[in-house]
Each structure stands twice: as C-alpha cells, then as structure tokens.
C-alpha cells in the first residue's frame, strides 16, 4: 500500500482518496451565484425577481459568476481526476486563489457600502474565510489533490 497513512476504506473504487463532504459544501459555497442562476432559470415567472433580490447590482452578479467558475469547473473535474491528474493537482491552488479574490472583493464591497443593510454579506464572508482556512490547513483535503495518494 506504499506506506500511505490512510485506510483503504478512505479510497474510492478508482483507488483515489475520497473527497470529504465539506469539500462539496465549499464548492457549493463558491458556486452560489451559479446555483442562484439555475434556480432563477427554473422559476420562469419569478426568475428576474429572485436575481434582483439577491443581486440588486448587476455587476456583483457577473463578478459572482466569474468567481464561482473555478468551483464549477472543479465539480465537473472530480470525475476525471484520474485521467487528468495534472489539471486536478492545480485545482487546489485555483480554489484557494478564487477564495482569496472573493474575500478581497467582498472587503472592497464592505468598504464602499453600509454594512447595516443586511448581515448576509458579512455572513458569507465569514463562511468564505472558514472555507479558505479549511482548504489550506486540512491535510486530508490537500492530499486528495496529490497524485501519489492512489492505491495501485
């Protein structure tokens, strides 16, 4: 087993280290604008009202789509991580960079606007910060992105 520190039941059928459940929650957190777009598309009559409720500024909506694209790409790439291990290996860095950019953008938004309108942006920034810390310091998640953590 190459002296790996993980048990065989922590591996999937392809011999790769299983992705933790919180990883999927981080991807959903990052792709929240995409999820809102899908929900708005599913509800035809109230779709534009739903988008206007969460994103009154259209620029914020487009920035949210761009910052959520790496998470969406990683969601699609999880099924192909054995075929494209090089691309998968860079996914961790791209997610961390995406979270950093997202936090910086939210900091700029906080500096420009009044925080007393809604606590939701502050709550989302807190979740983004927790997600960034977890991506950086959780060894099992970091190991999921390394190609040497595969059973033979």
N, C-alpha and C positions, 0 to 999 in steps of 0.2 A: 504494500500500500504506500510505498515511497516515504514512510515516516510522517505522514500527514497528521496534524493534530485534531482532525475532525473525524467523527464516527461515520461509518458507511451509510447510516440511515439519514445523514445530513446531505446526501448526494441524491440527485435525481436519476432518472432512467438513462440519461446520456452520460453519466459519470461526472457531472458538474456539480459544484457546490450549490445547494438550493438558495435561492434569494429569500431573505427574511420578509415577513409580512409587512413590516414597517417600510421596507423599500418601496413596495407598491403604493403605500399611503403617501410617501414622499413624491412619487411620480404623479399621483393624482393631485397632490397639493400644487405641484409646479404646473400641471396642465389644467388648472382650474378654469382658465378662460376658454380653453377648448371644450371642456365639459359643459360650460355655460352656453357656448355656441351650439353644441349638439342639442341641448335641452331647448334652446330658443328655436332651433330648426324643427324640433319635434312638435312644439306647440305653435301651430301656424298663426293663430289669431293673436296670441299674446307674446309672440317671439320678440318683436321690437320693443314692447313694453318691458319685458324681462331684461333685455340688454340695456335699456335706458335706466332701469332701476339699479343695476349693479355697476354699470359704466356710463355715467352721465357725460363724461368726456370721451369722445371717440378716440382721441389719441391714446388714452390709457388702455382702451380695448385693443388697439393694434399692438401696443407695446406688450400687453399681456399675451397676445397670440405669439409674438416673436419670442418672448422669454419662456413660453411653455413648449415651444417646438422641440428643444432638446429632450425634454421629458417624454414627449410623444414619440420621438424617434427611438429613445431607449426602450419604451414599451414595445415597439414593433421589433426591435433588435434582440430582445431577450430570447426569442425563439430561434434565432440564428447565431447565438454567441459561440457555438461550437464550429460553425462554418467560417465565421469572420472573427476570430479571436483578437486580431489586431484592432479592429474597429471597436469591438466590445471593451477592450482594455482602455481605450481613450474615453469611454463613456463616463467613467467616474469623474475624470477631470472636467469634462464638459458639464456634467451636472453640478459640480461644485462651482464652476465659473458662472453657470446660469443662476444659481442661488445667490452668489455674490453680486452679480449685476442686478438681480431682482431686489435685493436688500438695499443696494445703493440707490436704485430708482425710487424705492419706497421712502428712503431717507430724504431724497430731494422733494418728493411729494409732501412729506410731513413738514419740511421747511417752508414750502410755498403755501400750504393751506392751513386751515384751522382744524386742530385735532378734536375739538369738542363736537363736531358734527356727527361723527359716528365712530364707535370703538372698533369697528370691523377691520379697517386697515392696520391698526395697531396690533390687533389680534393675529392677523395674517402675517405681519412682520415678525411677531414672536414665534409663530409656527415655522416660518422660513428660517429663522435663526436656529431653532432647535433642529430642524432638518439638516442644516449646514453642519452643525456640530456633530450630529449623529453620522452623517456621511464621512466626515473627516476622522472621527475617533473610534468608530466601531470596526474592530479588526475583522470580524466575520464578513461584514459587508465589503470592506476593501478587498478581502481575499476572494470574494466572488468575481471580482474583475480581473484576477490574475489567471493566466492560462495554466500555470503549474498546479493549480488546485483542481485537477481532474484525475479521476481514477483510471487506471489502464486496464 
